[in-house]
Amino acid sequence: MALSLMPMEKHAPIGIFDSGVGGLSVLRHIREAMPNENLLYFADSAHAPYGDKTEQAILDRTLAIADFLLQKNAKALVVACNTATAAAIKAVRNAYPALVVVGIEPGLKPAAQHTRTKMIGVLATSGTLSSLRFKQLSQQITTTTEVHFVLQACVGLADQIEKGELNTPATEALIQRYLTPLLEQNVDTLVLGCTHYPFVRPLIEDIVRRLTSNPITIIDTGDAVTKQLVRVLIEHQLRETNTPPGTLTAFTTGDLPALKTTFFNLLGLQPPVLKAGTT
């Protein structure tokens, strides 16, 4: 059952969640834009990846995590997972109509604005690409702009990033396998349609340079999500204005030392990491 929402205060934290560590790429943007905000990060690593789960399973996890973060007095919820946004954000908004809820989109709109050839490659999970939300958005944009999206499900890539294998031969081989057919179709824009993928962006850029001499624009949607979050917080008069640096606390359903290591390796941060009490 959904929790009753108490009136929110500016100093209350923002809850950010992902199936694992991919949402840290969004957290990075949020901390840079709003250093005064108190943040909660939830990594559902025991249930990752979401990309191969049913929509009902993803919906159940998302609602359970929303309940958990609301118990921690979150004033806003950022669904920093493309797959969870596609499968469950409508249900979260229905369950908590008074809560600020911001989801992540796979970057199709900004890609359509940047492309010159109207050929756009999309790297994402199978769950994102097969979701009704993604299909509707891509069809809408195609109809209005005549761009063509070349879709590539990157099976196993989020898993490699979860394990911290950002620059290993296995990860490089996966990325090259997924990029090659896109570049062969002369895409000039690449959408990183999973929050995990920005952490291997340097490797993606290196492989692109090896495979083609054509300029390729890469779209990472973390910045756009942050701008939307800032706008909505201001609109609801919930933007933290105190000058002290905000706090950061992390929760996980998975291994505590693993998330601590990932925070340090990816962001150079050492926040407290606690066990999450969701089933």
C-alpha contacts under 8 A as a table, 3 or more apart, distances in Angstrom:
res1	aa1	res2	aa2	distance
2	A	67	D	6.85
2	A	95	A	6.12
2	A	96	Y	7.16
3	L	67	D	6.70
3	L	70	L	7.49
5	L	8	M	7.98
5	L	70	L	7.88
5	L	96	Y	7.68
5	L	98	A	7.26
5	L	99	L	7.61
8	M	12	A	6.88
8	M	73	N	7.98
8	M	75	K	5.53
8	M	238	L	7.54
9	E	12	A	5.45
9	E	75	K	7.07
9	E	238	L	6.46
10	K	75	K	7.78
10	K	237	Q	7.44
10	K	238	L	4.54
10	K	239	R	5.75
10	K	240	E	4.97
10	K	241	T	7.75
11	H	37	E	7.26
11	H	38	N	7.02
11	H	240	E	5.79
12	A	38	N	6.84
12	A	73	N	6.31
12	A	74	A	5.93
12	A	75	K	5.62
13	P	37	E	6.75
13	P	38	N	4.53
13	P	39	L	5.07
13	P	40	L	6.46
13	P	73	N	6.86
13	P	74	A	4.91
13	P	75	K	5.91
13	P	76	A	7.42
14	I	37	E	7.32
14	I	38	N	6.32
14	I	39	L	4.91
14	I	40	L	6.04
14	I	74	A	5.28
14	I	75	K	5.70
14	I	76	A	4.98
14	I	77	L	6.12
14	I	78	V	7.54
15	G	39	L	6.10
15	G	40	L	4.74
15	G	41	Y	6.07
15	G	42	F	7.51
15	G	69	L	6.06
15	G	74	A	5.56
15	G	75	K	7.54
15	G	76	A	6.04
15	G	77	L	4.79
15	G	78	V	6.13
16	I	23	G	7.46
16	I	27	L	7.28
16	I	39	L	7.41
16	I	40	L	6.04
16	I	41	Y	4.88
16	I	42	F	6.19
16	I	77	L	5.89
16	I	78	V	4.66
16	I	79	V	6.18
16	I	80	A	6.34
17	F	23	G	6.44
17	F	41	Y	5.69
17	F	42	F	4.54
17	F	43	A	5.98
17	F	44	D	7.63
17	F	65	I	7.83
17	F	77	L	7.91
17	F	78	V	6.51
17	F	79	V	5.59
17	F	80	A	5.57
17	F	81	C	7.30
18	D	21	V	6.71
18	D	22	G	6.55
18	D	23	G	5.15
18	D	42	F	6.52
18	D	43	A	5.47
18	D	44	D	6.36
18	D	79	V	6.64
18	D	80	A	5.26
18	D	81	C	5.05
18	D	84	A	7.88
19	S	22	G	7.54
19	S	23	G	7.93
19	S	43	A	5.69
19	S	44	D	4.54
19	S	45	S	5.79
19	S	47	H	6.83
19	S	48	A	5.19
19	S	49	P	6.13
19	S	50	Y	6.17
19	S	81	C	6.84
20	G	23	G	7.04
20	G	42	F	7.95
20	G	43	A	4.47
20	G	44	D	5.23
20	G	45	S	4.56
20	G	48	A	6.07
20	G	49	P	7.31
20	G	162	E	6.79
21	V	24	L	5.57
21	V	43	A	6.12
21	V	45	S	7.68
21	V	162	E	6.18
21	V	196	H	6.87
21	V	259	L	7.68
21	V	262	T	7.57
22	G	25	S	6.02
22	G	26	V	7.86
22	G	80	A	7.79
22	G	81	C	7.48
22	G	158	A	7.78
22	G	161	I	7.87
22	G	162	E	7.56
22	G	194	C	7.48
22	G	195	T	4.66
22	G	196	H	3.63
22	G	197	Y	7.30
22	G	199	F	7.92
23	G	26	V	5.16
23	G	27	L	6.26
23	G	80	A	4.96
23	G	81	C	6.44
23	G	195	T	5.54
23	G	196	H	6.78
24	L	27	L	4.69
24	L	28	R	6.00
24	L	195	T	7.85
24	L	263	F	7.90
24	L	267	L	7.91
25	S	28	R	5.24
25	S	29	H	6.82
25	S	195	T	6.27
25	S	196	H	7.08
25	S	198	P	6.60
25	S	199	F	7.10
25	S	222	G	6.70
26	V	29	H	5.27
26	V	30	I	6.35
26	V	80	A	6.45
26	V	195	T	7.11
26	V	222	G	4.78
26	V	223	D	7.54
26	V	225	V	7.66
26	V	226	T	7.50
27	L	30	I	5.03
27	L	31	R	6.10
27	L	41	Y	7.85
28	R	31	R	5.38
28	R	32	E	6.31
28	R	267	L	7.31
29	H	32	E	5.23
29	H	33	A	6.21
29	H	222	G	6.18
29	H	223	D	5.97
29	H	226	T	6.40
30	I	33	A	5.19
30	I	34	M	5.80
30	I	35	P	7.70
30	I	226	T	5.52
31	R	34	M	5.18
31	R	35	P	4.93
31	R	37	E	7.56
32	E	35	P	5.84
33	A	226	T	7.36
34	M	37	E	5.76
35	P	245	P	5.83
35	P	246	G	5.93
36	N	240	E	6.33
36	N	241	T	6.94
36	N	242	N	6.45
36	N	243	T	6.23
36	N	244	P	6.17
36	N	245	P	4.74
36	N	246	G	4.31
36	N	247	T	7.99
37	E	239	R	7.84
37	E	240	E	5.72
37	E	245	P	7.37
37	E	246	G	4.68
37	E	247	T	7.11
38	N	246	G	4.46
38	N	247	T	4.61
38	N	248	L	6.00
39	L	246	G	7.21
39	L	247	T	6.09
39	L	248	L	4.80
39	L	249	T	6.49
40	L	69	L	7.80
40	L	74	A	7.95
40	L	248	L	5.86
40	L	249	T	5.03
40	L	250	A	5.69
40	L	251	F	7.59
41	Y	248	L	7.56
41	Y	249	T	6.34
41	Y	250	A	4.59
41	Y	251	F	6.12
42	F	65	I	7.83
42	F	250	A	5.88
42	F	251	F	4.76
42	F	252	T	5.66
42	F	276	A	7.91
43	A	250	A	7.70
43	A	251	F	6.21
43	A	252	T	4.64
43	A	253	T	6.70
43	A	254	G	7.65
44	D	47	H	5.73
44	D	48	A	6.39
44	D	252	T	5.67
44	D	253	T	5.21
44	D	254	G	6.77
45	S	48	A	4.91
45	S	49	P	7.55
45	S	252	T	6.46
45	S	253	T	5.71
45	S	254	G	4.81
45	S	255	D	7.75
46	A	252	T	7.90
46	A	253	T	5.18
46	A	254	G	4.53
46	A	255	D	7.96
47	H	50	Y	7.10
47	H	253	T	7.76
49	P	52	D	6.68
49	P	53	K	7.72
49	P	158	A	7.32
49	P	159	D	7.01
50	Y	53	K	5.33
50	Y	58	I	6.58
50	Y	83	T	6.59
50	Y	84	A	7.44
50	Y	127	G	7.37
51	G	83	T	6.27
51	G	125	T	5.37
51	G	126	S	5.72
51	G	127	G	4.42
51	G	128	T	6.93
52	D	126	S	6.88
52	D	127	G	6.18
53	K	57	A	6.28
53	K	58	I	6.63
53	K	127	G	7.39
54	T	57	A	5.23
54	T	58	I	6.39
55	E	58	I	5.08
55	E	59	L	5.99
55	E	87	A	5.51
55	E	88	A	7.69
56	Q	59	L	4.94
56	Q	60	D	6.13
56	Q	87	A	7.95
57	A	60	D	5.17
57	A	61	R	6.33
58	I	61	R	5.18
58	I	62	T	6.06
58	I	84	A	6.19
58	I	87	A	6.67
58	I	88	A	6.98
59	L	62	T	5.14
59	L	63	L	6.22
59	L	84	A	7.25
59	L	87	A	6.32
59	L	88	A	4.94
59	L	91	A	7.67
60	D	63	L	5.41
60	D	64	A	6.23
61	R	64	A	5.12
61	R	65	I	6.15
62	T	65	I	5.18
62	T	66	A	6.10
62	T	84	A	6.85
62	T	88	A	6.68
62	T	92	V	7.69
63	L	66	A	4.99
63	L	67	D	6.20
63	L	92	V	6.42
64	A	67	D	5.17
64	A	68	F	6.30
64	A	278	T	6.59
64	A	279	T	7.94
65	I	68	F	4.92
65	I	69	L	6.20
65	I	278	T	7.02
66	A	69	L	5.24
66	A	70	L	6.11
66	A	77	L	7.42
66	A	92	V	7.60
67	D	70	L	5.14
67	D	71	Q	6.25
68	F	71	Q	5.19
68	F	72	K	6.69
68	F	277	G	7.68
68	F	278	T	7.07
69	L	72	K	4.97
69	L	73	N	6.67
69	L	74	A	5.70
69	L	77	L	7.98
70	L	73	N	4.87
70	L	74	A	5.01
70	L	75	K	7.67
71	Q	74	A	7.41
74	A	77	L	6.99
75	K	99	L	6.92
75	K	100	V	6.96
75	K	238	L	7.73
76	A	99	L	6.10
76	A	100	V	4.64
76	A	101	V	5.87
76	A	102	V	7.88
77	L	99	L	7.53
77	L	100	V	6.22
77	L	101	V	4.82
77	L	102	V	6.29
78	V	101	V	5.95
78	V	102	V	4.85
78	V	103	G	5.83
78	V	104	I	7.91
78	V	229	L	7.99
79	V	82	N	7.85
79	V	84	A	6.93
79	V	85	T	6.09
79	V	89	I	7.56
79	V	101	V	7.49
79	V	102	V	6.22
79	V	103	G	4.74
79	V	104	I	6.41
80	A	85	T	7.68
80	A	103	G	6.45
80	A	104	I	5.80
80	A	195	T	6.87
81	C	84	A	5.35
81	C	85	T	6.05
81	C	103	G	7.65
81	C	104	I	6.40
81	C	194	C	6.85
81	C	195	T	6.13
82	N	85	T	5.10
82	N	86	A	6.14
82	N	103	G	7.77
82	N	104	I	5.68
82	N	105	E	6.19
82	N	106	P	6.45
82	N	128	T	6.25
82	N	193	G	6.87
82	N	194	C	5.78
82	N	195	T	7.00
83	T	86	A	5.22
83	T	87	A	6.21
83	T	125	T	7.43
83	T	127	G	5.81
83	T	128	T	4.79
83	T	131	S	7.97
83	T	194	C	7.90
84	A	87	A	5.11
84	A	88	A	5.52
84	A	89	I	6.92
85	T	88	A	5.54
85	T	89	I	4.89
85	T	103	G	5.47
85	T	104	I	6.23
85	T	105	E	7.46
86	A	89	I	6.64
86	A	128	T	6.47
86	A	131	S	6.15
86	A	132	L	7.36
86	A	133	R	5.35
86	A	134	F	6.73
87	A	90	K	7.92
87	A	131	S	6.82
87	A	133	R	7.58
88	A	91	A	5.33
88	A	92	V	6.34
89	I	92	V	5.00
89	I	93	R	6.23
89	I	101	V	7.95
89	I	103	G	6.76
90	K	93	R	5.22
90	K	94	N	6.21
91	A	94	N	4.99
91	A	95	A	6.06
92	V	95	A	5.05
92	V	96	Y	6.06
92	V	101	V	7.85
93	R	96	Y	5.13
93	R	97	P	5.27
93	R	99	L	7.36
93	R	101	V	6.72
94	N	97	P	5.53
96	Y	99	L	5.42
100	V	232	V	7.26
100	V	233	L	7.59
102	V	225	V	7.34
102	V	228	Q	7.44
102	V	229	L	6.41
103	G	225	V	7.33
104	I	221	T	7.30
104	I	222	G	7.80
104	I	225	V	6.13
105	E	108	L	7.59
105	E	193	G	7.69
105	E	221	T	7.12
106	P	124	A	7.98
106	P	134	F	7.98
106	P	191	V	6.97
106	P	192	L	6.98
106	P	193	G	4.39
106	P	194	C	7.00
106	P	221	T	6.85
107	G	110	P	5.74
107	G	111	A	6.17
107	G	191	V	6.05
107	G	192	L	7.44
107	G	193	G	6.71
107	G	219	I	6.44
107	G	220	D	7.02
107	G	221	T	5.58
108	L	111	A	5.06
108	L	112	A	6.17
108	L	137	L	7.89
108	L	138	S	6.98
108	L	141	I	7.73
108	L	191	V	7.06
109	K	112	A	5.19
109	K	113	Q	6.53
109	K	141	I	7.13
110	P	113	Q	5.03
110	P	114	H	6.34
110	P	219	I	7.40
111	A	114	H	5.12
111	A	115	T	6.07
111	A	120	I	7.02
111	A	189	T	6.44
111	A	190	L	7.57
111	A	191	V	6.81
111	A	219	I	6.52
112	A	115	T	5.58
112	A	118	K	7.19
112	A	120	I	7.64
112	A	141	I	7.64
112	A	145	T	7.31
112	A	147	V	6.65
114	H	189	T	7.30
114	H	217	T	7.52
115	T	118	K	5.39
115	T	119	M	6.93
115	T	120	I	6.99
115	T	188	D	6.25
115	T	189	T	5.86
115	T	217	T	7.87
116	R	119	M	7.87
116	R	188	D	7.07
117	T	187	V	7.25
117	T	188	D	6.51
118	K	146	E	7.16
118	K	147	V	4.41
118	K	148	H	5.95
118	K	187	V	7.77
118	K	188	D	7.86
119	M	147	V	6.12
119	M	148	H	5.11
119	M	149	F	6.22
119	M	150	V	7.20
119	M	185	Q	7.82
119	M	186	N	6.81
119	M	187	V	4.57
119	M	188	D	6.24
119	M	189	T	7.06
120	I	147	V	7.34
120	I	148	H	6.16
120	I	149	F	4.90
120	I	150	V	5.95
120	I	187	V	5.06
120	I	188	D	6.27
120	I	189	T	4.95
120	I	190	L	5.99
120	I	191	V	7.43
121	G	149	F	5.84
121	G	150	V	4.70
121	G	151	L	6.01
121	G	152	Q	7.37
121	G	182	L	5.84
121	G	187	V	5.82
121	G	188	D	7.78
121	G	189	T	6.13
121	G	190	L	4.76
121	G	191	V	6.17
122	V	149	F	6.75
122	V	150	V	6.08
122	V	151	L	4.94
122	V	152	Q	5.92
122	V	190	L	5.85
122	V	191	V	4.75
122	V	192	L	6.54
122	V	193	G	6.34
123	L	151	L	6.59
123	L	152	Q	5.13
123	L	153	A	6.16
123	L	154	C	6.33
123	L	178	Y	7.86
123	L	190	L	7.31
123	L	191	V	6.04
123	L	192	L	5.41
123	L	193	G	5.39
123	L	194	C	7.40
124	A	128	T	6.38
124	A	129	L	6.59
124	A	151	L	7.86
124	A	152	Q	6.49
124	A	153	A	5.31
124	A	154	C	5.86
124	A	192	L	6.69
124	A	193	G	4.49
124	A	194	C	5.35
125	T	128	T	5.35
125	T	129	L	6.40
125	T	153	A	5.12
125	T	154	C	5.63
125	T	155	V	6.55
125	T	193	G	7.57
125	T	194	C	6.82
126	S	129	L	5.22
126	S	130	S	6.06
126	S	153	A	5.11
126	S	154	C	7.28
126	S	155	V	7.20
127	G	130	S	5.37
127	G	131	S	6.09
128	T	131	S	5.32
128	T	134	F	6.51
128	T	193	G	7.96
129	L	134	F	6.11
129	L	135	K	7.22
129	L	151	L	7.43
129	L	153	A	7.14
130	S	134	F	7.12
130	S	135	K	7.07
131	S	134	F	5.39
131	S	135	K	6.34
132	L	135	K	5.08
132	L	136	Q	6.05
133	R	136	Q	5.30
133	R	137	L	6.19
134	F	137	L	5.18
134	F	138	S	6.03
135	K	138	S	5.28
135	K	139	Q	6.03
136	Q	139	Q	5.24
136	Q	140	Q	6.07
137	L	140	Q	5.14
137	L	141	I	6.25
138	S	141	I	5.22
138	S	142	T	6.02
138	S	149	F	7.51
139	Q	142	T	5.04
139	Q	143	T	6.05
140	Q	143	T	5.24
140	Q	144	T	6.36
141	I	144	T	5.24
141	I	145	T	5.81
141	I	146	E	7.43
141	I	147	V	7.34
142	T	145	T	5.37
142	T	146	E	4.76
142	T	147	V	5.13
142	T	148	H	6.36
142	T	149	F	7.89
143	T	146	E	5.68
150	V	182	L	6.64
150	V	187	V	7.90
152	Q	178	Y	6.55
152	Q	182	L	7.66
153	A	178	Y	7.80
154	C	157	L	5.73
154	C	158	A	7.89
154	C	174	L	7.86
154	C	175	I	7.95
154	C	178	Y	6.48
155	V	158	A	7.63
156	G	159	D	5.14
156	G	160	Q	6.44
156	G	174	L	7.89
157	L	160	Q	5.17
157	L	161	I	6.50
157	L	171	T	6.94
157	L	174	L	6.80
157	L	175	I	7.55
157	L	197	Y	7.96
158	A	161	I	5.10
158	A	162	E	6.10
158	A	196	H	5.87
158	A	197	Y	7.18
159	D	162	E	4.99
159	D	163	K	6.34
160	Q	163	K	5.20
160	Q	164	G	6.48
160	Q	165	E	5.31
160	Q	166	L	7.10
160	Q	171	T	6.43
161	I	164	G	4.94
161	I	165	E	5.47
161	I	166	L	5.78
161	I	196	H	6.60
161	I	197	Y	7.79
161	I	199	F	7.49
161	I	200	V	7.71
162	E	165	E	7.56
162	E	196	H	7.93
164	G	262	T	7.02
165	E	168	T	5.71
165	E	171	T	6.76
166	L	171	T	6.69
166	L	199	F	7.08
166	L	200	V	5.71
166	L	203	L	7.94
167	N	171	T	6.37
167	N	172	E	6.61
167	N	200	V	7.43
167	N	203	L	6.82
168	T	171	T	5.29
168	T	172	E	6.15
169	P	172	E	5.00
169	P	173	A	6.02
170	A	173	A	5.13
170	A	174	L	6.32
171	T	174	L	5.12
171	T	175	I	6.26
172	E	175	I	5.23
172	E	176	Q	6.13
172	E	203	L	7.09
173	A	176	Q	5.19
173	A	177	R	6.10
174	L	177	R	5.14
174	L	178	Y	6.33
175	I	178	Y	5.16
175	I	179	L	5.97
175	I	204	I	6.78
175	I	207	I	7.88
176	Q	179	L	5.11
176	Q	180	T	5.89
176	Q	207	I	6.53
177	R	180	T	5.68
177	R	181	P	7.62
178	Y	181	P	6.58
178	Y	182	L	7.32
179	L	182	L	5.33
179	L	183	L	6.20
179	L	208	V	7.57
180	T	183	L	5.31
180	T	184	E	6.11
180	T	211	L	7.43
181	P	184	E	5.01
181	P	185	Q	6.53
182	L	185	Q	5.32
182	L	186	N	6.89
182	L	187	V	6.22
183	L	186	N	5.03
183	L	187	V	5.62
183	L	211	L	7.66
183	L	212	T	7.34
184	E	187	V	7.74
187	V	190	L	7.31
187	V	216	I	7.69
188	D	214	N	7.46
188	D	215	P	6.65
188	D	216	I	4.78
188	D	217	T	6.33
189	T	216	I	5.34
189	T	217	T	4.58
189	T	218	I	5.85
189	T	219	I	7.43
190	L	216	I	6.99
190	L	217	T	6.11
190	L	218	I	4.77
190	L	219	I	6.14
191	V	218	I	5.94
191	V	219	I	4.80
191	V	220	D	6.76
192	L	195	T	7.41
192	L	197	Y	5.99
192	L	198	P	6.90
192	L	218	I	7.18
192	L	219	I	5.99
192	L	220	D	5.65
192	L	221	T	7.66
193	G	197	Y	7.56
193	G	220	D	7.82
194	C	197	Y	5.67
195	T	198	P	6.49
195	T	222	G	7.73
196	H	199	F	6.13
196	H	200	V	7.89
197	Y	200	V	5.51
197	Y	201	R	6.47
198	P	201	R	4.82
198	P	220	D	6.65
199	F	202	P	7.68
199	F	266	L	7.62
200	V	203	L	5.32
200	V	204	I	6.24
201	R	204	I	4.85
201	R	205	E	6.03
202	P	205	E	5.14
202	P	206	D	6.17
203	L	206	D	5.03
203	L	207	I	6.18
204	I	207	I	5.23
204	I	208	V	6.11
205	E	208	V	5.06
205	E	209	R	6.25
206	D	209	R	5.24
206	D	210	R	6.44
207	I	210	R	5.04
207	I	211	L	6.20
208	V	211	L	5.13
208	V	212	T	5.99
208	V	216	I	7.81
209	R	212	T	5.56
209	R	213	S	6.27
210	R	213	S	7.69
220	D	223	D	7.20
221	T	224	A	5.27
221	T	225	V	6.30
222	G	225	V	5.22
222	G	226	T	6.27
223	D	226	T	5.15
223	D	227	K	6.33
224	A	227	K	5.18
224	A	228	Q	6.31
225	V	228	Q	5.13
225	V	229	L	6.19
226	T	229	L	4.99
226	T	230	V	6.20
227	K	230	V	5.16
227	K	231	R	6.21
228	Q	231	R	5.10
228	Q	232	V	6.23
229	L	232	V	5.26
229	L	233	L	6.10
230	V	233	L	5.25
230	V	234	I	6.20
230	V	239	R	7.30
231	R	234	I	5.33
231	R	235	E	6.16
232	V	235	E	4.89
232	V	236	H	6.20
233	L	236	H	5.19
233	L	237	Q	5.96
233	L	238	L	4.83
233	L	239	R	5.09
234	I	237	Q	4.82
234	I	238	L	5.91
234	I	239	R	5.34
235	E	238	L	7.66
236	H	239	R	7.98
248	L	271	P	6.01
248	L	272	P	7.65
249	T	271	P	5.73
249	T	272	P	5.46
249	T	273	V	6.36
249	T	274	L	7.89
250	A	271	P	6.69
250	A	272	P	6.16
250	A	273	V	4.64
250	A	274	L	6.20
251	F	273	V	5.49
251	F	274	L	4.75
251	F	275	K	5.57
251	F	276	A	5.27
252	T	255	D	7.12
252	T	256	L	6.83
252	T	259	L	7.51
252	T	273	V	7.34
252	T	274	L	6.52
252	T	275	K	5.36
252	T	276	A	5.16
253	T	275	K	6.08
253	T	276	A	5.23
253	T	277	G	7.42
253	T	278	T	7.35
254	G	259	L	7.99
254	G	275	K	7.65
255	D	258	A	5.35
255	D	259	L	6.54
256	L	259	L	5.39
256	L	260	K	6.29
256	L	273	V	6.30
256	L	274	L	6.86
256	L	275	K	6.87
257	P	260	K	5.00
257	P	261	T	6.10
258	A	261	T	5.16
258	A	262	T	6.19
259	L	262	T	4.94
259	L	263	F	6.11
259	L	273	V	7.34
260	K	263	F	5.25
260	K	264	F	6.43
260	K	270	Q	6.60
260	K	271	P	7.51
260	K	272	P	7.95
260	K	273	V	6.52
261	T	264	F	5.24
261	T	265	N	6.04
262	T	265	N	5.03
262	T	266	L	5.80
262	T	267	L	7.87
263	F	266	L	5.50
263	F	267	L	5.46
263	F	268	G	6.37
263	F	269	L	5.51
263	F	270	Q	6.44
263	F	271	P	7.79
264	F	267	L	5.48
264	F	268	G	4.12
264	F	269	L	4.74
264	F	270	Q	5.85
265	N	268	G	5.81
